[in-house]
Each structure stands twice: as C-alpha cells, then as structure tokens.
Amino acid sequence: MLLHAGSLVVVRALPGAAEADHNELARDLDAALQRLLGGPPS
C-alpha cells in the first residue's frame, strides 16, 4: 500500500539521533519508509 497523495508523515527521532549526521538520518528514514511501504530491503 502506498501513501495517498497529500499524506503527511510525522517522524519522531530518538535522543541518539542528535549525534547522527544528515546522511545517516536520511538513510535510516529511507530504510524505514521502504519497510513500511513493503519495498525491497535496502
């Protein structure tokens, strides 16, 4: 199932994310969305 056009997604970061860089956070978010939407594992 895909998100419908106009859907909003709220992301809450854990405290450990404060030490992560942008690229690491982006990879983690991409992987989480892939799992959520049933895509192939990255």
C-alpha positions as CSV (number, residue, x, y, z in Angstrom):
1,M,0.0,0.0,0.0
2,L,1.3,3.4,-0.9
3,L,0.7,6.7,0.8
4,H,-2.0,8.7,-0.7
5,A,-1.1,12.0,-2.4
6,G,-1.1,14.7,0.2
7,S,-0.4,12.3,3.0
8,L,1.5,13.7,5.9
9,V,4.1,11.7,7.8
10,V,5.4,12.6,11.3
11,V,8.8,11.4,12.3
12,R,10.0,11.5,15.9
13,A,13.7,11.0,16.5
14,L,15.2,9.2,19.4
15,P,17.7,11.1,21.5
16,G,20.6,9.2,19.9
17,A,19.8,10.9,16.6
18,A,21.1,14.2,18.0
19,E,24.7,12.8,17.3
20,A,23.9,11.5,13.8
21,D,24.7,13.4,10.6
22,H,22.2,14.2,8.0
23,N,23.3,11.4,5.6
24,E,22.9,8.8,8.3
25,L,19.4,10.1,9.3
26,A,18.3,10.2,5.6
27,R,19.5,6.6,5.1
28,D,17.6,5.4,8.2
29,L,14.4,7.3,7.2
30,D,14.6,5.8,3.7
31,A,15.0,2.3,5.0
32,A,12.1,2.7,7.5
33,L,9.8,4.0,4.7
34,Q,10.8,1.1,2.5
35,R,9.9,-1.4,5.2
36,L,6.7,0.5,5.9
37,L,5.6,0.5,2.2
38,G,6.7,-3.1,1.6
39,G,9.5,-2.3,-0.8
40,P,12.6,-4.3,-1.2
41,P,15.1,-4.2,1.7
42,S,18.0,-1.8,1.1
